[in-house]
Amino acid sequence: MTLDAPDLFLPWLVAHRGAMAEAPENTEHAFDAALRHPIDGIEFDVQLSKDDVPMVFHDDTIGRITGRAGDIGEFTYAMLKEFDYGRWFSDRFAGTTILSLEEMLRRYAGRTALLIELKTGSVLSRSDRRRKKLVKRTLEVIDRTVSGEHRNGIFILSFDANALRCLLYTS
């Protein structure tokens, strides 16, 4: 998708966490389903794993989706890949794995606009160090994964104003 200035003023149809009514949210099944609709973009959430890999996941904890206790930041990338992210939605999606930001971008950048929401955790658990690391790692992954021609279709948002400030001062 190429965004021209006039396009910015039209209403956008954005698939929130993919087609989350049709498939488990923030998974390739939901994103693939979303692309079968006339959408302008996909919104998804990114958090850091214990080993600082940006992962596509929404909730503060993994309990609702995987049935396991803990949050994304307590598990390494390899550990997170072992959990089932689809069975909670339907047995049809059993065995679905989590996507890293890099996997997400490799698969979907250039196919539609991507709205990356930086999830920095609950207000009480946010730390400047962790916030800065999330911003830095997200930008590094975008830089090495998305070619210049597709970068104008990548948008970063957050409910954490300090995370957005970090974006302004990160080169």
N, C-alpha and C positions, 0 to 999 in steps of 0.2 A: 504494500500500500504506500502510495506517495501522497503526502499531505501538502496541499497548497494552501496559501493563506485563506482563500474563501471557504475551504473545507472546515477550518477551525470554528466557523460561526454557525455551522449547521448542527442540529442535534445528532449526537452520536448514539449508535446502538452498541453497547458494551456488554459482553458476556461476563458477568460477575462470577469469578472463580470458575470460568468456563460455563458450559451448559449444566449447571449444578442441579437442575431438576431432572436431568436425564442420565447423569452419570456421577460418580463420586467427585466432589469438588476438588479443584486444584490438581487434577490428574490428567494424563494424556487422553483418557477416555472422555472427560468433560471438555477438554480443549478441542479434540477432534469433532465431537458432537457440535460444539459451538460453531466451528468452521462450516458446518453443513447448513447454517442459517445465514441470512443476509446481515452480518454484523460488521461493525467498523473496527472492533478491537476486542481484546480479552484482558480483563483485569485479573491479577493474581498476586499472591502474597509471598514475601521472601523473609526468611529468618535464618540466623546462623546456627549451624550444627556446633557441637562441642569442639570439633577440629576446624572451625571457621569456614566451612563450606556453605555458601548461600543455598538454602533449600526452599522449595515451593511448598508452603504450608501456612494455613491461616490461624488456627487456634493457639491460645497461650500454652495449652498442654495437648499431648497426643491422645489422651484418654478417650474422647468421643469418637475418634476415627479408628484408632488401633486397639482400644480396650486396655492399653498399658498405661501405667502411671509415669509422669514426668513431662518435661517440655523438650522441645527440639534441641535446645542448648545443652542438654544433659547427655546427648547421644552423639556418637561420631557418624560421619557419612555412611560408613560401612554398616554400622548398627541400624541406622534408620532405613537402609535399603532392605533389611531383613523383615521388617514389619509389613503387615497387610493393610493397605489403605483403601480397599474396595469392598470387602465383605460387609462392613457396616451398612453399606448402601443397598447391596443385593448380592446374593451368592454368585450371580453372573459375573461380578467384578472381583471375585476372590483372587488374591494373589497380586493385585495391583500394587506397584511400588511407587514410592515417592520420587519426584523429579528434583534434581538440582537445578539451580538457575541456569547453569551452563547447558544442561540437557534441554531445558525449556527453550532457551534462545536458539540452540542449534536446530531444533525441530520447527519452531514457529516464527522466528524473526524473518521479516520480509513477506510473510503470508497474510498478516493483519497487523494493526497497531497493537502494541503490548504495553499495558499499564502496570508497572511494577509497584506494588505497595510495600514499602519497607515496614516490617513489623518489629518493633523494638521491645516488645513485651509490655507487661502491665506498668502503670505509672510507678509503682513501688519498686519494680525490679530493674528499671532502666538505669544504665550506667553510661557515663560519657565515653568510656573506653570501648564498651560493647557497641554502642551506637556508631562511633567513628569507625570501628572495625567493619560493621555491617555495610556502611556507606562505601568504605574503601574497597572491600571485597566485591561488592556489587558492581562498582565502576570498573574494577579490574576484569571481571568476567565479561561485562559488556564490551570492553575495549578489545579483549582477545577473541571474542566469539562473533560479534556482529560487524559485518563489513560496513564501510562508510555509506554505501548506498541505502542501507536499511536502518541506519541509526536515527533518521528523522521519524521513524515509526516507533521509537522507544520513549516511554514517558515514565517518570518516577514520581511517586506521591507517597505521602505519609500523614498520619494523624499526629505524629510527633514533630512539632515545629523545630526542635533542635536537630533532628535528623536532616530536615530540609536545609537548615543553616549549614550543617556539615557539608552538604552537597555544594553549596555556594563557595566554600573555602577549600574544597578539595580539587586538586588539579589532576 
